[in-house]
Amino acid sequence: MSISVVIITNNEERNLPRTLEQLRWCDDVIVVDSYSQDRTLEIAHAFQCRVV
């Protein structure tokens, strides 16, 4: 069985690294972004998340 997590974001560069670090055990992390204006997408890609 695989585990997937979906995170909805908007300008979460401050909190996202800590959250994604805690989710490294998950098989799949999907970040659904709401037009962030900060480094949220860059961080999500660095953690190899799927970004929508």
HUSULLIN-V859270 format. One record per residue. N is the residue number from 1. SS is DSSP state (H for helix, E for strand, C for the rest). PSI is psi in degrees with one decimal (NA if undefined). OMEGA is omega in radians with two decimals (999 if undefined). Layout:
# HUSULLIN-V859270
{{N:SS:PSI:OMEGA} {N:SS:PSI:OMEGA}}
This chain:
# HUSULLIN-V859270
{{1:C:138.5:3.10} {2:C:154.1:-3.12} {3:C:127.9:3.06} {4:E:144.9:3.12} {5:E:138.5:3.07} {6:E:129.3:3.13} {7:E:126.8:3.06} {8:E:127.4:-3.05} {9:E:157.5:2.96} {10:C:106.8:-3.14} {11:C:59.6:-3.09} {12:C:28.0:-3.10} {13:H:-26.5:-3.13} {14:H:-37.9:-3.06} {15:H:-25.1:-3.00} {16:H:-43.5:-3.13} {17:H:-43.4:3.14} {18:H:-41.8:-3.14} {19:H:-47.9:-3.11} {20:H:-33.4:3.07} {21:H:-39.8:3.14} {22:H:-18.2:-3.10} {23:C:11.6:-3.12} {24:C:-23.8:-3.13} {25:C:-17.0:-3.13} {26:C:150.7:3.13} {27:C:-30.2:-3.05} {28:E:127.0:3.08} {29:E:124.3:-3.13} {30:E:124.2:3.09} {31:E:118.6:3.08} {32:E:108.4:-3.04} {33:E:142.7:-3.14} {34:C:60.1:3.05} {35:C:49.2:3.10} {36:C:146.0:3.13} {37:C:3.4:-3.13} {38:C:-153.2:-3.07} {39:C:17.7:-3.10} {40:H:-49.7:-3.10} {41:H:-40.4:3.11} {42:H:-43.0:3.12} {43:H:-45.0:3.14} {44:H:-43.4:3.11} {45:H:-37.8:3.13} {46:H:-31.1:3.10} {47:C:8.3:3.11} {48:C:39.4:3.06} {49:C:156.6:2.94} {50:E:132.9:-3.08} {51:E:131.2:3.12} {52:C:NA:999}}
